[in-house]
Amino acid sequence: MRLSIFLLLSLAISVNVSVAQDSHVIQDSLVYKVIDNQELVVDVFYPAGQQNANQQTAIALFHGGGWAFGSPDEFHGACRRYARKGYLTLSFQYRLSINEDGTYPNPDISPIEAVKDARTAIRWLRSHADSLRIDPNKIVVGGQSVGGQLALSATLIDSINEETDDLTISPTPNALLLYSSNVNTLEPWAEMLLGDRRKEIWSISPYHHLREDMPPAIAFHGREDNQVLPYIVHFFAARMKELGNYYDLHWYPDREHYLGEGNEKYARLFDEEILELTDAFLQKFGF
């Protein structure tokens, strides 16, 4: 039975369907969470003609934008690429700390709420593994910039969860894809967005929650990045090595925060060379 709007409606999931222009890929939009009267949507891509395939690998992605900006469509190019290769791919929306008039921060939404949404998202994905025809033990999670922080938070930030989440379902991915990822939230921008909750800044910092037996990760960073500073990444990499975690770090000497600057296909996030290295990483670990 094909993955379709009808199958997903049977799970009482709100759906909007749009078929991508790419005839090889089907795109659906699903509501994965409703919080404070806001519907949070995930854009799902799967290969046309392979909807009956079982035990697929899922690749779930979170966009960047400093917890206040950005959109899931930034990852649509990569989602379509991987769907054509046979993966189920997803780009998740999460709450942003911005007001309706464009000002920020939103006093009711901080990076903590974004972390809650990310952990809900992966629990939602794993809990619907059967209907989505994926292997719940082959969930790869990635992101760019703060999207990488959210991917790491799904792995590490066990103390922060939505009250409505089923805590018996693990949000921990089976592998991590990190593109210019924020790895340490002790910075002025995060503190500003947290407002009166700034004392909780430690609670969402990946570096300060690192532990052994993390899922394997591949990471890409530019030496000229002025948003995620290289020395901070070096500290993160050293600690990962101390803990015995697999962390395949790739540096690009002349690149800044947007590793694919000028690449319209992938919204400046990366280029084909970086995705080919990602391909090799996925193959290496059986995804």
C-alpha positions as a printed Julia matrix, in Angstrom:
287×3 Matrix{Float64}:
  0.0    0.0     0.0
  1.54   3.33   -1.07
  2.4    6.09    1.38
 -0.39   8.56    0.67
 -2.67  11.17    2.12
 -5.28   8.49    2.73
 -2.94   6.3     4.73
 -1.73   9.23    6.79
 -5.26  10.5     7.38
 -6.02   7.15    8.96
 -3.49   8.17   11.61
 -5.42  11.42   12.18
 -2.56  13.47   10.86
 -3.52  16.72    9.14
 -2.26  16.73    5.57
 -1.71  19.09    2.69
 -0.44  17.39   -0.45
  1.64  18.93   -3.18
  3.4   17.0    -5.92
  6.88  18.24   -6.64
  7.77  19.32  -10.15
 10.32  16.5   -10.18
  8.41  13.54  -11.62
 10.67  11.15   -9.71
  9.75  12.55   -6.31
  6.45  12.92   -4.44
  6.14  15.69   -1.84
  3.61  15.77    1.01
  3.13  18.27    3.82
  2.03  16.84    7.17
  1.22  18.37   10.53
  3.4   16.62   13.1
  2.59  18.78   16.13
  0.03  21.29   17.35
  1.17  23.56   20.17
 -0.44  26.79   21.44
 -2.85  26.71   18.49
  0.07  26.59   16.04
  0.39  23.73   13.57
  3.97  22.64   12.88
  4.49  21.06    9.49
  6.99  18.63    8.03
  7.62  18.46    4.29
  8.05  14.82    3.28
  9.71  13.63    0.07
  9.74  10.06   -1.2
 10.71   8.42   -4.47
  7.87   7.98   -6.95
  7.3    4.33   -7.71
  8.94   3.16   -4.49
  6.16   3.96   -2.05
  5.77   0.25   -1.29
  9.39  -0.13   -0.27
  9.86  -1.2     3.33
 12.61  -0.44    5.83
 13.88   2.67    4.07
 16.37   5.0     5.68
 14.86   8.34    6.69
 16.81  11.6     6.55
 15.28  14.34    8.71
 16.6   17.9     8.43
 16.3   21.17   10.38
 16.97  24.55    8.76
 19.18  27.28   10.18
 18.41  30.92   10.87
 19.45  31.59   14.45
 16.25  30.14   16.0
 14.38  33.21   14.67
 14.52  33.0    10.88
 14.67  30.48    8.06
 12.31  28.01    6.45
 12.08  24.25    5.81
 12.21  24.89    2.06
 15.93  25.67    2.39
 16.46  21.9     2.49
 14.05  21.02   -0.32
 16.84  20.7    -2.89
 18.72  18.22   -0.72
 15.49  16.41    0.16
 14.67  15.87   -3.51
 18.22  14.71   -4.22
 18.09  12.05   -1.52
 14.53  11.02   -2.35
 15.69  10.29   -5.9
 18.3    8.01   -4.32
 15.6    6.05   -2.51
 15.5    7.72    0.9
 12.44   9.09    2.67
 13.46  12.68    3.41
 11.86  15.25    5.69
 12.36  18.95    6.37
 10.83  20.03    9.67
  9.33  23.34   10.67
  9.86  24.41   14.29
  8.84  27.42   16.38
 10.83  30.58   15.73
 11.47  33.43   18.16
 10.01  36.15   15.96
  6.84  38.21   16.28
  4.16  38.72   13.64
  5.48  42.2    12.87
  8.96  40.84   12.17
 10.54  41.96   15.42
 12.38  39.58   17.73
 12.66  37.93   20.12
  9.24  36.49   20.79
  8.92  36.44   24.61
  7.02  33.14   24.52
  9.28  31.3    22.09
 12.98  30.79   22.67
 15.6   28.28   21.48
 14.3   26.02   24.24
 10.97  25.69   22.41
 12.87  24.9    19.2
 14.68  22.08   21.03
 11.36  20.73   22.27
 10.01  20.74   18.71
 13.07  18.95   17.36
 12.78  16.19   19.93
  9.04  15.89   19.27
  9.76  15.7    15.54
 12.08  12.7    15.78
  9.74  10.94   18.21
  6.9   11.53   15.72
  9.02  10.11   12.92
 10.04   7.03   14.87
  6.5    6.4    16.15
  5.2    6.45   12.54
  7.94   4.22   11.16
  5.48   1.51   10.06
  3.12   3.83    8.16
  6.03   5.73    6.61
  7.68   2.4     5.74
 11.01   3.32    7.28
 13.36   1.43    9.56
 13.11   3.04   13.04
 16.77   2.13   13.51
 17.82   3.99   10.37
 16.87   7.57   11.15
 19.52  10.08   10.11
 19.09  13.63   11.44
 20.89  16.7    10.21
 20.81  20.46   10.02
 22.58  23.63    9.08
 23.77  26.16   11.67
 21.23  26.1    14.54
 19.56  23.27   12.66
 22.66  21.27   13.53
 22.24  22.31   17.16
 18.69  20.95   16.99
 19.9   17.67   15.49
 22.43  17.41   18.33
 19.72  18.34   20.83
 17.61  15.4    19.69
 20.61  13.29   20.68
 21.82  14.99   23.84
 19.33  17.28   25.59
 17.38  14.7    27.58
 16.17  17.16   30.22
 14.04  19.18   27.78
 10.87  17.61   26.39
  7.37  18.69   25.45
  4.9   17.74   28.19
  2.76  15.96   25.61
  5.62  13.82   24.24
  5.65  10.08   24.77
  8.95   9.78   26.61
  9.12   6.05   25.98
  9.97   6.85   22.33
 13.6    7.79   21.8
 14.36  10.98   19.84
 17.99   9.93   19.39
 18.96   9.58   15.72
 21.1    6.78   14.37
 23.48   9.17   12.6
 24.1   12.92   12.36
 24.75  15.25    9.42
 26.1   18.62   10.58
 26.61  21.57    8.23
 28.19  24.65    9.84
 26.5   23.41   12.98
 26.2   25.46   16.13
 27.83  23.27   18.79
 27.85  25.62   21.79
 25.0   27.98   22.69
 26.96  30.12   25.15
 26.82  33.16   22.9
 25.16  36.61   23.01
 22.55  35.88   20.33
 21.22  32.83   22.13
 21.26  34.71   25.45
 19.25  37.56   23.91
 16.62  35.18   22.51
 16.3   33.45   25.88
 15.42  36.72   27.62
 14.34  36.1    31.21
 15.37  32.45   30.78
 18.98  33.25   29.98
 20.16  31.25   32.99
 18.99  28.16   31.11
 21.46  28.75   28.3
 23.57  25.79   29.45
 20.6   23.45   29.18
 20.54  23.49   25.37
 24.28  23.61   24.62
 25.47  20.46   22.8
 29.09  20.84   23.95
 28.05  20.82   27.6
 26.03  17.62   27.22
 28.46  15.5    25.21
 28.65  11.88   26.27
 29.96   8.53   25.14
 28.2    6.27   22.63
 26.77   9.03   20.5
 25.6    8.17   16.98
 28.25   8.62   14.27
 28.47  12.14   12.88
 29.9   13.88    9.85
 30.51  17.63   10.08
 31.49  20.38    7.66
 32.82  23.81    8.61
 34.42  26.81    6.95
 37.64  28.25    8.38
 36.31  31.75    7.68
 32.98  31.21    9.47
 32.27  34.25   11.64
 29.07  32.81   13.14
 30.25  29.38   14.3
 33.85  30.18   15.17
 36.46  27.54   14.26
 38.1   27.45   17.68
 34.75  26.47   19.24
 34.43  23.63   16.74
 37.97  22.5    17.62
 36.99  22.25   21.3
 33.91  20.27   20.33
 35.92  17.91   18.1
 38.53  17.34   20.81
 35.88  16.47   23.37
 34.16  14.11   20.93
 37.48  12.34   20.39
 38.11  12.09   24.15
 34.73  10.41   24.56
 35.43   7.93   21.76
 32.65   9.18   19.49
 32.88   9.0    15.7
 33.1   12.57   14.38
 34.27  12.97   10.79
 35.15  16.66   10.55
 35.82  18.37    7.21
 37.3   21.87    7.02
 37.08  24.27    4.07
 39.85  26.91    4.3
 38.26  29.7     2.24
 34.57  29.2     3.06
 32.36  31.06    5.49
 29.14  30.07    7.27
 27.27  29.22    4.08
 29.42  26.44    2.68
 27.72  26.52   -0.72
 27.72  30.28   -1.25
 26.43  30.91   -4.76
 24.85  27.47   -5.08
 21.16  28.13   -5.72
 20.28  24.44   -5.96
 20.98  23.86   -2.28
 20.11  27.32   -0.89
 23.79  28.15   -0.24
 23.96  25.43    2.41
 26.47  23.17    0.65
 27.55  21.93   -2.77
 27.62  18.59   -4.56
 31.1   17.77   -3.27
 29.9   18.04    0.34
 26.85  15.9    -0.42
 29.02  13.25   -2.08
 31.06  13.05    1.12
 27.75  12.74    2.96
 26.8    9.91    0.6
 30.0    8.04    1.45
 29.35   8.5     5.18
 25.81   7.13    4.84
 27.06   4.14    2.89
 29.83   3.49    5.39
 27.35   3.13    8.25
 24.78   1.09    6.36
 22.26   3.83    5.6
